[in-house]
């Protein structure tokens, strides 16, 4: 007999997430300046289908249609990001603010609130103003970028903070630093074994000082919360050998703890410090005090579970912590259903394990700010077939069940869940061929068509949150 689980508390929030460059389009409209992704996408060979975010899902013009979808789906909240170059086109603290950009987001936020949808607003989801990259190297210049990011954050707190009570500084600084400055597969496309640690350090400090500004100048009057979103897969050792158990801990340190530990505990993990040596920047005492405790919650983007093997001695990939990851267990079995991306399979139990680990380790309320699945081959299907996204429904069945078990059986304090994504959209280096949406988008007509997965989540949360 399966155990009947209690419901989630009535203040649990759920909804969907998006990001500005992935959906807005209107790259050259409304006073927006270019971002590093605009430039990166025009570099031959960087985007698999040679596409870009110039139009995306045209949500700059179709935002009311998007809000209507959210209303139809019955969500409680919507997580989206602000485009820094739409608000400050050149990005800097002495550069002009674009009031047309501010007005666009103000209208969106007001529309959400009028429809009973709580906005969760991300300040930085990867679209750095290109001008700041040109001027001083962007995230590689701590002295400049921290000041400019804090100024941008203040502009947003002033413009929207009377309405926005849930702020996220950065989305996935691991992706920004490692994929952008290490492997070179994300903007700005640098390949280096020194720059990722510098960029990550700047991102952590920019977060910390932006939170300080909010807490010192805005929080008491506006009454909001502020934090950061980190990305992490759950990690399991390939076997019980000491080498693979240690490799799994090391991989977690390089993926997650080197961001989470400074923010929640006050410093970089010892494993990371010993491996990187003087490549890892130090925090001054003042910086350490600013960063420690600088998130009111734990924002988590998570998609899958990986099995870890030690590659010390045979690998030069310090960015991963000298490990290899995959989905195949020692007995040859796999985690679950394969998605359209090689790194992502369905495995709900790993999600439960990760939530438990984060709660026990960092002791902060958790918001799952992204979680989703791209169905294999979906882009090749006509819309009348693509909307019957059974593999995505199976994924959400497993992950919502794991979420409910973590909350009701294990006592993990999870406050919210955002599916990725509201819409099929521009999937960064993969272009438009990878579809994560619960809503199908025809990129020729921009027609939105709900998929079965949207109906599943609407029904599930209606039945599983206390009235």
C-alpha positions in Angstrom: 0.0 0.0 0.0 1.4 3.4 -0.9 1.5 6.0 1.9 -1.0 8.8 1.6 1.0 12.0 1.8 -0.1 15.2 3.5 -0.7 18.3 1.3 1.7 21.1 0.8 1.0 24.2 3.0 -1.4 26.7 1.6 1.3 29.4 1.3 3.3 27.2 -1.1 3.9 29.1 -4.3 4.2 27.5 -7.7 4.4 28.8 -11.3 6.8 28.9 -14.2 10.1 30.6 -15.0 11.6 32.3 -18.0 14.5 34.6 -18.8 14.7 37.9 -20.7 17.0 37.0 -23.6 15.3 33.6 -24.1 11.8 35.1 -24.6 11.7 38.8 -25.1 13.1 39.4 -28.6 12.9 43.1 -29.6 16.7 43.1 -29.4 16.9 46.5 -31.1 13.6 48.0 -29.9 12.6 50.1 -26.9 16.0 51.6 -26.3 17.7 48.3 -25.4 21.4 48.1 -25.8 23.3 44.9 -27.0 24.2 42.2 -24.5 27.1 39.8 -24.6 24.7 37.2 -25.9 23.7 39.4 -28.9 27.3 39.5 -29.9 28.1 35.8 -29.0 25.2 34.6 -31.1 26.5 36.3 -34.2 29.8 34.4 -33.9 29.7 31.5 -36.4 29.6 28.1 -34.9 28.6 29.1 -31.4 24.9 28.4 -31.6 24.0 25.0 -33.0 21.2 26.1 -35.4 22.9 29.5 -36.0 20.0 31.3 -34.4 19.8 34.1 -31.9 17.5 35.9 -29.5 16.6 38.8 -31.8 12.9 37.6 -31.9 12.8 34.6 -29.5 9.1 34.2 -28.5 8.5 37.9 -29.1 7.4 38.3 -25.5 8.3 42.0 -25.5 5.2 42.4 -27.7 3.2 39.4 -26.5 3.7 39.8 -22.7 -0.1 40.1 -22.1 -0.6 36.8 -24.0 2.0 35.2 -21.7 0.3 36.5 -18.6 -3.1 35.2 -19.9 -1.4 31.8 -20.2 -0.3 32.0 -16.6 -3.8 32.9 -15.5 -5.2 30.0 -17.5 -2.7 27.6 -15.8 -3.7 28.8 -12.4 -0.2 29.7 -11.2 0.5 31.5 -8.0 3.8 33.1 -9.1 5.9 33.9 -12.2 9.7 34.1 -12.2 11.2 36.2 -14.9 14.4 38.2 -15.4 15.0 41.8 -16.1 17.3 42.7 -19.0 20.1 44.8 -17.7 20.8 46.4 -21.2 17.1 47.1 -21.6 17.1 49.1 -18.3 20.6 50.6 -18.6 21.6 50.1 -22.2 25.4 50.7 -21.7 25.2 49.2 -18.2 27.4 51.5 -16.1 26.7 53.5 -13.0 27.2 56.8 -14.9 25.2 55.7 -17.9 21.6 56.8 -18.6 18.6 54.7 -17.5 16.2 53.8 -20.3 12.8 54.8 -19.0 11.1 52.9 -21.9 12.7 49.7 -20.5 11.6 50.5 -17.0 8.1 51.2 -18.1 7.9 47.8 -20.0 8.7 45.9 -16.8 6.5 48.0 -14.7 3.5 47.2 -16.9 4.3 43.5 -16.8 4.6 43.5 -13.0 1.4 45.5 -12.6 -0.5 43.1 -14.9 0.8 40.1 -12.9 -0.3 41.6 -9.6 -3.7 42.6 -11.0 -4.2 38.9 -11.9 -3.1 37.6 -8.5 0.3 36.4 -9.6 3.3 37.1 -7.4 6.4 38.3 -9.4 9.7 36.7 -8.6 12.3 38.9 -10.3 15.8 37.9 -11.3 18.2 40.8 -11.8 20.8 38.9 -13.9 20.1 36.0 -16.1 23.3 36.2 -18.2 22.6 39.2 -20.5 25.5 41.5 -19.4 25.6 44.8 -21.3 28.2 44.4 -24.1 29.5 47.8 -23.3 30.7 46.7 -19.9 32.5 43.8 -21.4 34.2 46.2 -23.9 35.1 48.8 -21.3 36.8 46.6 -18.6 36.2 42.9 -19.2 32.8 42.6 -17.5 32.9 40.0 -14.7 36.7 39.8 -14.9 37.0 43.3 -13.3 35.9 43.1 -9.7 36.4 46.7 -8.9 34.2 48.0 -11.7 31.5 45.3 -12.2 30.5 45.1 -8.5 29.8 48.9 -8.5 27.9 48.8 -11.7 25.8 45.8 -10.8 24.9 47.3 -7.4 23.9 50.5 -9.2 21.7 48.5 -11.6 20.2 46.7 -8.7 19.4 50.0 -6.9 17.7 51.3 -10.1 15.5 48.1 -10.1 14.7 48.3 -6.3 13.7 51.9 -6.8 11.6 51.3 -9.9 9.8 48.1 -8.9 10.4 47.4 -5.2 7.0 48.7 -4.1 5.5 45.8 -6.0 8.2 43.2 -6.1 8.7 41.4 -2.8 10.9 38.4 -4.1 14.3 39.3 -5.6 17.0 37.0 -7.0 20.3 38.6 -7.8 22.0 36.0 -10.1 20.8 33.0 -12.0 23.3 30.2 -12.0 26.7 31.8 -11.5 28.3 28.4 -12.2 27.0 28.6 -15.8 28.1 32.2 -16.2 31.6 31.6 -15.0 32.4 28.0 -16.1 30.5 27.9 -19.4 31.2 31.5 -20.3 34.9 31.9 -19.1 36.1 28.3 -18.9 34.8 26.1 -21.6 33.8 29.0 -23.9 30.4 27.5 -24.9 28.4 30.4 -23.5 28.9 34.2 -23.8 31.4 35.7 -23.9 33.1 32.6 -25.2 36.4 32.6 -23.3 38.4 29.4 -22.8 40.6 29.6 -19.7 41.6 27.8 -16.5 42.0 31.0 -14.6 39.2 33.3 -15.6 36.3 31.2 -14.3 37.4 31.6 -10.7 37.8 35.3 -11.2 34.4 35.7 -12.8 32.8 33.6 -10.1 34.4 35.6 -7.4 33.1 38.9 -8.9 29.6 37.4 -9.3 29.5 36.3 -5.6 30.7 39.8 -4.5 28.2 41.6 -6.8 25.5 39.5 -5.2 26.6 40.3 -1.7 26.9 44.0 -2.2 23.6 44.2 -4.0 21.9 42.4 -1.1 23.6 44.8 1.4 22.2 47.7 -0.6 18.7 46.2 -0.5 18.8 45.4 3.2 20.3 48.8 4.2 18.2 51.0 1.9 15.0 49.2 0.8 14.1 46.1 2.8 12.5 47.8 5.8 10.3 50.0 3.7 9.5 47.5 0.9 9.3 44.3 3.0 10.7 42.0 0.4 13.1 39.0 0.4 16.3 38.7 -1.6 18.6 35.8 -2.5 20.4 34.0 -5.2 19.7 31.0 -7.5 22.4 28.3 -7.8 22.3 25.3 -10.1 23.1 21.7 -9.0 22.4 18.2 -10.1 22.3 15.6 -7.4 25.5 13.5 -7.5 25.9 9.8 -6.6 29.2 7.8 -6.6 29.6 5.2 -9.3 30.5 2.6 -6.6 31.5 2.6 -2.9 35.2 2.9 -3.6 36.9 5.6 -1.5 38.1 7.3 -4.8 34.6 7.7 -6.2 33.1 8.7 -2.9 35.7 11.4 -2.5 35.2 12.4 -6.2 31.5 12.9 -5.6 32.1 15.2 -2.7 34.7 17.1 -4.7 32.4 17.4 -7.7 29.7 18.9 -5.4 32.2 21.3 -4.1 33.2 22.5 -7.5 29.6 22.7 -8.8 27.7 24.0 -5.8 29.7 24.6 -2.6 32.2 27.1 -4.0 29.2 29.4 -4.4 26.9 28.2 -1.6 29.6 28.0 1.1 30.8 31.7 0.9 27.2 32.8 0.8 25.8 30.6 3.6 28.9 29.7 5.6 31.5 32.4 4.9 34.2 30.9 2.8 35.3 28.6 -0.1 35.4 24.8 0.5 38.8 23.5 1.5 38.9 21.0 -1.4 38.5 23.8 -3.9 41.1 26.0 -2.2 43.7 23.2 -2.1 43.3 22.3 -5.7 43.1 25.8 -7.2 45.7 27.4 -4.9 46.5 31.0 -5.9 44.2 30.8 -8.9 41.3 31.2 -6.5 40.9 34.9 -5.4 40.7 35.6 -1.6 37.9 37.5 0.1 39.0 40.4 2.3 37.6 40.3 5.8 35.1 43.0 4.8 34.0 41.1 1.7 33.6 37.9 3.7 31.4 39.7 6.2 29.3 41.2 3.3 28.9 37.8 1.5 28.2 35.6 4.5 24.5 35.4 5.2 23.6 37.3 2.1 20.7 35.2 0.9 17.3 35.0 2.7 16.5 31.7 1.0 18.2 29.0 -1.1 17.2 29.4 -4.8 17.8 26.1 -6.6 17.8 25.2 -10.3 18.0 21.4 -10.7 17.1 19.0 -13.5 18.7 15.6 -13.0 21.1 13.3 -11.1 24.6 12.3 -12.3 26.7 9.4 -11.4 30.3 10.4 -10.6 33.6 8.7 -11.4 37.0 9.9 -10.2 39.4 10.9 -13.1 42.3 12.2 -11.0 45.4 11.4 -12.9 43.8 10.9 -16.3 41.9 14.2 -16.7 43.0 17.8 -16.9 39.5 19.1 -16.4 39.9 21.1 -13.2 36.6 23.0 -13.9 34.7 19.8 -13.0 37.0 18.9 -10.1 38.6 16.0 -12.1 35.5 13.9 -12.4 33.5 12.2 -15.2 29.7 12.2 -14.9 26.9 10.2 -16.6 23.7 8.2 -16.0 24.9 4.6 -16.3 25.2 2.7 -13.0 27.8 0.0 -12.4 25.2 -2.7 -13.3 24.6 -1.1 -16.7 21.2 0.3 -15.8 20.3 4.0 -16.4 18.6 6.5 -14.2 15.5 6.9 -16.3 13.9 8.4 -19.5 16.5 10.1 -21.7 15.7 13.7 -22.7 16.8 15.7 -25.7 20.0 16.6 -23.9 22.7 14.1 -23.1 23.1 15.3 -19.6 19.5 15.0 -18.5 17.5 11.9 -17.6 14.4 11.6 -15.4 15.2 10.5 -11.8 12.9 11.9 -9.1 14.5 10.1 -6.1 17.7 12.2 -6.7 15.7 15.4 -6.4 14.4 14.3 -3.0 18.0 13.5 -1.9 19.2 16.9 -3.1 16.5 18.8 -1.3 17.3 16.9 1.9 21.0 17.6 1.5 20.5 21.4 0.9 18.2 21.7 3.9 20.5 19.9 6.2 23.6 21.6 5.0 22.5 25.2 4.6 19.4 25.4 6.7 17.6 28.0 4.6 14.1 27.8 3.1 14.3 26.5 -0.5 12.7 27.8 -3.6 13.0 25.5 -6.6 13.4 28.2 -9.2 13.8 25.9 -12.3 13.0 22.3 -13.0 12.0 20.8 -16.3 12.6 18.4 -19.2 13.1 18.6 -23.0 11.3 15.7 -24.7 13.6 13.8 -27.1 12.8 14.6 -30.7 9.9 17.0 -29.8 11.2 19.7 -32.2 10.7 17.3 -35.1 7.0 16.7 -34.4 4.0 18.6 -35.7 2.3 20.6 -33.0 -0.7 18.2 -32.7 1.8 15.5 -31.7 4.3 17.7 -29.7 1.6 18.8 -27.3 1.2 15.2 -26.1 4.5 15.4 -24.2 4.2 12.1 -22.2 7.9 12.0 -21.2 7.6 15.5 -19.7 4.5 14.5 -17.9 6.3 11.5 -16.5 9.2 13.8 -15.4 6.9 16.2 -13.6 5.0 13.2 -12.0 8.3 12.0 -10.5 9.7 15.4 -9.5 6.5 16.7 -7.9 6.1 13.4 -6.0 9.7 13.7 -4.8 9.1 17.3 -3.8 6.0 16.3 -1.8 7.9 13.5 0.0 10.7 15.9 0.9 8.3 18.4 2.4 5.8 16.2 4.1 7.8 13.1 5.1 11.3 14.5 5.5 10.5 18.0 6.9 12.4 19.9 4.2 11.4 23.6 4.2 10.5 24.1 0.5 8.5 27.2 -0.1 8.0 27.2 -3.9 8.4 25.5 -7.2 8.8 26.9 -10.7 8.7 24.7 -13.8 11.1 25.5 -16.6 9.6 26.7 -18.7 6.4 28.6 -19.4 7.2 28.6 -23.1 9.5 26.8 -25.6 12.2 29.4 -26.1 15.8 30.2 -27.2 17.8 27.5 -25.4 21.2 29.3 -25.4 23.9 27.5 -27.3 21.4 24.8 -28.4 19.3 27.4 -30.2 15.6 26.6 -30.8 15.8 22.9 -31.4 15.6 22.0 -27.6 12.1 22.6 -26.2 11.6 22.9 -22.5 8.2 24.6 -22.5 4.9 23.4 -21.1 3.5 25.6 -24.0 4.4 24.8 -27.6 5.6 27.8 -29.6 5.4 27.9 -33.4 8.4 30.2 -34.1 7.0 31.2 -37.5 3.6 32.4 -36.2 4.4 32.8 -32.5 1.3 30.8 -31.8 1.2 29.4 -28.2 -0.4 25.9 -27.7 -0.6 24.4 -24.2 0.9 20.9 -23.9 -0.4 18.1 -21.7 2.3 18.8 -19.1 0.8 22.2 -18.4 -2.5 20.5 -17.6 -0.8 18.0 -15.4 0.9 20.6 -13.2 -2.2 22.7 -13.0 -4.2 19.7 -11.7 -1.4 18.5 -9.4 -0.8 21.7 -7.6 -4.6 22.3 -7.3 -4.9 18.9 -5.6 -1.8 19.0 -3.5 -1.7 22.5 -1.9 -4.0 23.0 1.1 -7.0 25.3 0.3 
